[in-house]
Amino acid sequence: MCDSVQLQTLVIDGGRPGPHLLITGGVHGDEFESMACIRQLAQVIVPANLQGRVTLVPVVNEAAFINGNRVAEDGLDLARVCPGDPHGSATQRTAAALTELIQQSDYYIDLHSGGIAMEVWPMSGYTLHADRTIRKAQRSMARAFNLPVIWGTAPNLDGRSLSVARDAGVPAIYTEYLGAGRCAPDGVAAYLEGCLNVMGHLKMIHRVQPESRVELEVEDPRPSSGHMQVQNPSPITGQFTAACTLGQAVRAGDVLGIVASITGSATHEVICNQTGHVLAIRRFARVLAGEFVVVVMETDFTEPR
């Protein structure tokens, strides 16, 4: 029988009535901004000034972190196997432990970044939950977090931390901030401020909310609208060079980048077929055929009837 996974948590209890907020980092083992933020957050939250309880998990996916990669040695993506299996592989057991924590919380923030391979325009996201009250709470949390972009997407994608929260009725948001194998100091600082902003919004601490830095807010209810990994795949295995920048406005027909074969005998342009803004770009130059290279957050779409 496999041993259960015990996530390393930091619990701060204010000793006064209030909500239970869960904040996680490192769902993928190469998302370093989230981990650094949560360690700092544990140092700045003062229990005497806190109403309610905060549970912090700096590194959810320790097996992937030790593996120096997005995923653990079993090759499974933790953000695709939730709610997990307590008797399964390392990633499945980790997902089961994470699921338990989410189900015990009142609100949830899941901090991400682009990891080793990708770089993401700083954003907060949430699912367009069928329950209007939960959807409103999530929208308010995303706005309070105060990153430049807010993206509400379809709730039908399973296997994720937010799908666990969706099924448990727990208002939840996720965030993305750069990546590309780095730990951007401005990302850590923005994450720290964002988490404190949400705590202030939830009346867990006294905090004057800063002026909004939100530049773009999109809600896309189309099925699977938040599935980044299916967009703009590479036609061949080779080396990718981007021809766009984060946040850039693009439309159908624009060249997003070029993929060169190993010998350079063949090159292929990746042509955009969407209208919107560049949300994420592959920065790890080696790309396999079928892997996505650019994510576009669409702003011109027809909602389903």
Summary of the structure (lengths in Angstrom):
residues: 305
radius of gyration: 19.2
end to end distance: 48.7
largest distance: 67.0
contacts: 1094
relative contact order: 0.14
helix: 27%
strand: 27%
